[in-house]
Amino acid sequence: MSTESTLDTLRAENRDWIVSDESFLGETTLEINLDGLKPCLSRLKDDFGYKVLMDLTAVDYLHPKATTKIVYWLHNPADFHRLRIVFFAERGGSVPSVTDLWEGAGAYEREVYDLFGITFHGHPNLTRILMPDDWQGHPLLRDYRLTEESVEFKHGVKPKVPSEIIPYVKKK
């Protein structure tokens, strides 16, 4: 079944899940709402053959509203089709875990939690994975303040100071 026919079926059956869809340069993106996340992903995996969760990541936005886009990359190994599922979550909010659908999603969800502050309810072990346990904040949020440490390089190389490259903008 083609990606387009899969989307046609989902549109016909579950109009309330789908916010928008877009195909560009051979890639298809389906934006869904939070209520449709688990049912949509489950349906895509079980009924349409998207058995592989290739990646789960996030993008933080400040404008027009502070929000976080969660992105799931799905792959159908039978016909090599790929599908990107996105939805917008409240910044620092909570979304359902998909570890019951893909066990490997556990590490991805921990990474998104660690770097963006999104919690995944139902996750078996939602703890930091990249940053130290006592770290304050989530470093991939757009308004996260840059920290600086002096580094000594060999051969007289002068390090660039991050605040001189990217100036800090205070929150309003």
C-alpha positions as CSV (number, residue, x, y, z in Angstrom):
1,M,0.0,0.0,0.0
2,S,1.4,3.4,-0.9
3,T,1.9,6.2,1.6
4,E,-0.8,8.3,-0.2
5,S,-3.4,5.5,0.1
6,T,-2.5,5.0,3.7
7,L,-3.1,8.7,4.3
8,D,-6.4,8.5,2.4
9,T,-7.6,5.7,4.6
10,L,-6.6,7.5,7.8
11,R,-8.3,10.7,6.6
12,A,-11.5,8.9,5.8
13,E,-11.6,7.0,9.1
14,N,-10.2,9.5,11.6
15,R,-10.6,13.1,10.5
16,D,-10.4,14.4,14.0
17,W,-6.8,13.0,14.5
18,I,-5.3,14.7,11.5
19,V,-4.4,18.4,11.6
20,S,-2.6,18.6,8.2
21,D,-0.5,16.6,5.8
22,E,2.2,17.6,3.4
23,S,4.3,15.8,0.7
24,F,7.4,17.5,-0.4
25,L,10.4,16.0,-2.3
26,G,9.2,12.5,-1.8
27,E,8.8,12.9,2.0
28,T,5.4,12.8,3.7
29,T,4.6,14.6,6.9
30,L,1.4,14.0,8.8
31,E,0.6,16.4,11.6
32,I,-1.8,15.0,14.2
33,N,-3.3,16.2,17.5
34,L,-2.2,14.8,20.9
35,D,-5.5,12.8,21.3
36,G,-4.8,10.9,18.1
37,L,-1.1,10.1,18.8
38,K,-1.2,6.6,20.3
39,P,-4.2,5.4,18.1
40,C,-2.6,6.8,15.0
41,L,0.9,5.3,15.6
42,S,-0.7,2.0,16.7
43,R,-2.8,1.8,13.5
44,L,0.2,2.7,11.3
45,K,2.3,0.0,12.9
46,D,-0.3,-2.8,13.1
47,D,-2.4,-2.2,10.0
48,F,-0.2,-0.4,7.5
49,G,3.2,-2.0,8.2
50,Y,5.2,0.9,9.6
51,K,6.9,-1.5,12.0
52,V,10.2,0.5,12.5
53,L,10.5,3.6,14.6
54,M,13.6,5.1,13.0
55,D,13.8,8.2,15.2
56,L,12.0,10.3,17.7
57,T,13.1,13.8,18.3
58,A,11.9,17.3,19.0
59,V,12.2,20.9,17.9
60,D,11.7,23.8,20.2
61,Y,9.9,27.0,19.0
62,L,9.6,30.4,20.7
63,H,7.5,32.2,18.1
64,P,4.7,32.7,17.6
65,K,4.1,30.7,20.8
66,A,6.6,28.8,23.0
67,T,5.9,25.1,22.0
68,T,7.7,21.9,21.2
69,K,7.2,19.9,18.1
70,I,7.6,16.1,18.6
71,V,8.7,14.2,15.5
72,Y,8.4,10.5,14.9
73,W,10.1,8.9,11.9
74,L,8.4,5.6,10.8
75,H,9.6,3.1,8.2
76,N,7.8,0.4,6.4
77,P,10.3,-2.4,5.7
78,A,8.0,-4.2,3.3
79,D,7.9,-1.4,0.7
80,F,10.5,1.0,2.1
81,H,8.1,3.8,2.6
82,R,8.8,6.4,5.3
83,L,6.4,8.6,7.1
84,R,7.1,11.6,9.4
85,I,4.5,12.1,12.2
86,V,4.5,15.4,14.0
87,F,2.5,17.0,16.7
88,F,2.9,20.1,18.9
89,A,3.1,19.6,22.6
90,E,2.9,22.2,25.3
91,R,6.4,23.3,26.3
92,G,7.5,21.2,29.2
93,G,4.3,19.2,28.9
94,S,3.5,15.5,29.1
95,V,2.7,13.2,26.3
96,P,2.1,9.4,26.2
97,S,5.0,7.1,25.9
98,V,5.2,4.7,22.8
99,T,7.5,2.2,24.5
100,D,4.6,-0.3,24.5
101,L,4.6,0.0,20.6
102,W,8.3,0.2,20.1
103,E,10.6,-0.9,23.0
104,G,13.5,1.0,21.4
105,A,11.5,4.2,21.9
106,G,12.7,4.3,25.5
107,A,16.1,5.8,24.7
108,Y,14.6,8.3,22.3
109,E,12.1,9.4,24.8
110,R,14.7,9.8,27.5
111,E,16.8,11.9,25.2
112,V,13.8,14.2,24.4
113,Y,13.0,14.5,28.1
114,D,16.6,15.3,29.0
115,L,17.2,17.9,26.3
116,F,13.8,19.4,25.8
117,G,11.9,18.8,29.1
118,I,9.0,16.8,27.6
119,T,7.8,14.1,30.0
120,F,6.5,10.8,28.6
121,H,3.9,9.3,30.9
122,G,3.9,5.5,31.0
123,H,7.7,5.4,30.3
124,P,9.3,2.6,32.4
125,N,12.5,4.6,33.4
126,L,12.3,8.3,32.4
127,T,15.6,9.6,33.7
128,R,18.3,11.8,32.2
129,I,20.4,10.0,29.6
130,L,22.9,12.6,28.3
131,M,23.2,15.3,31.0
132,P,24.3,14.8,34.6
133,D,21.5,13.9,37.0
134,D,22.0,17.2,38.9
135,W,21.8,19.4,35.8
136,Q,19.4,22.2,35.9
137,G,17.3,22.9,32.8
138,H,17.1,21.4,29.3
139,P,19.8,22.6,27.0
140,L,18.1,22.4,23.6
141,L,15.3,24.8,24.6
142,R,15.8,28.0,22.5
143,D,15.9,30.3,25.5
144,Y,18.4,28.2,27.5
145,R,21.3,30.3,28.6
146,L,24.7,29.4,27.1
147,T,27.3,28.4,29.6
148,E,31.0,29.1,29.1
149,E,34.1,27.3,30.3
150,S,37.6,28.4,29.4
151,V,39.4,25.8,27.4
152,E,43.1,25.8,26.8
153,F,44.2,24.7,23.3
154,K,47.6,23.7,22.0
155,H,49.7,25.7,19.7
156,G,48.5,29.1,20.9
157,V,45.0,28.7,19.4
158,K,42.6,31.2,21.0
159,P,39.1,29.7,21.8
160,K,36.0,31.5,20.6
161,V,33.8,32.6,23.5
162,P,30.1,31.5,22.9
163,S,28.6,34.7,24.2
164,E,30.6,36.7,21.6
165,I,29.2,34.5,18.8
166,I,25.6,34.2,20.0
167,P,24.6,37.0,22.4
168,Y,22.2,36.2,25.2
169,V,18.7,37.6,24.7
170,K,16.8,38.1,28.0
171,K,13.3,36.6,28.3
172,K,10.4,39.1,28.2
